[in-house]
């Protein structure tokens, strides 16, 4: 009997040890505030804004240690709207990310599922929108895929990230259309990142087939012979390069993106130049800002923003932003998702609170 009890206790300890090597984390972000937009369709607008500093989301992230530096990993992430409680993409629960894979200290990370592209992973952290924490500062239409919206992640995708080697990390990604025609809905992407102390840099290139692009949010009604509201590109080539450098209390950053849109024999190029700076006034308070200019087929949008972020704790911040956009005579001002102005200028002033868990 003593031997039986001892064996049982040993088995329980072994099971407990195995469970101790696995972990699942619940995380999330909620953000809400009040905004004034100077011109939407010819009228000013007051609104409750959400997801400005960070997108509203909740998710589950897990890992299991398989030994010898190998881990099984997964992530499920849902975007939603704090102001209404609705999902960011109706009918799709884990609309931001849903993947499972393996991660090795020696061989890198391989994941499969519904995943963000390298433009989001690698380039977004060099943008004014990300570093100044303002959703409306993304480039018109988010055509360069810096923000994770409902149409940005690759479905049915395989993604590989190499281990770090002398500061460099490489990546490759393939999204399958899951049809008998291999090219239909196919996406392919590559990335290269570098980090060394205060300096960081990254570059990406992607080729996407049959991609839905939000052209109507730029103020266009038609594009390449299609309705801008339902525009579908036959082929999209998306590339970019960015860098940042921090010294003392100052962080400088710059980014260039170039997206070539093709459909029905048409070909147009969307380009953005983006730069800015963050200044850490105190441990809790920072002043952030930047500017970007974007061109597409003779149209130009130039936008500037400045903000102040005050941390009440590690998890909670309050903020205020002011943004201004000017469009040339061939375009209408249209901050991303704010609504299209009836003229060439648009101003947004907003304040809010962000909490993460």
HELIX and SHEET records of a PDB file:
HELIX    1   1 UNK A    2  UNK A   20  1                                  19    
HELIX    2   2 UNK A  118  UNK A  118  1                                   1    
HELIX    3   3 UNK A  119  UNK A  123  3                                   5    
HELIX    4   4 UNK A  124  UNK A  126  5                                   3    
HELIX    5   5 UNK A  128  UNK A  131  1                                   4    
HELIX    6   6 UNK A  135  UNK A  137  5                                   3    
HELIX    7   7 UNK A  140  UNK A  142  5                                   3    
HELIX    8   8 UNK A  215  UNK A  218  5                                   4    
HELIX    9   9 UNK A  228  UNK A  230  5                                   3    
SHEET    1   A17 UNK A  43  UNK A  50  0                                        
SHEET    2   A17 UNK A  22  UNK A  40 -1                                        
SHEET    3   A17 UNK A  57  UNK A  67 -1                                        
SHEET    4   A17 UNK A  70  UNK A  79 -1                                        
SHEET    5   A17 UNK A  97  UNK A 104 -1                                        
SHEET    6   A17 UNK A 108  UNK A 115 -1                                        
SHEET    7   A17 UNK A 154  UNK A 161 -1                                        
SHEET    8   A17 UNK A 168  UNK A 175 -1                                        
SHEET    9   A17 UNK A 187  UNK A 196 -1                                        
SHEET   10   A17 UNK A 199  UNK A 212 -1                                        
SHEET   11   A17 UNK A 232  UNK A 247 -1                                        
SHEET   12   A17 UNK A 250  UNK A 263 -1                                        
SHEET   13   A17 UNK A 266  UNK A 280 -1                                        
SHEET   14   A17 UNK A 285  UNK A 296 -1                                        
SHEET   15   A17 UNK A 299  UNK A 311 -1                                        
SHEET   16   A17 UNK A 316  UNK A 327 -1                                        
SHEET   17   A17 UNK A 345  UNK A 356 -1                                        
SHEET    1   B 2 UNK A 222  UNK A 223  0                                        
SHEET    2   B 2 UNK A 226  UNK A 227 -1                                        
END                                                                             
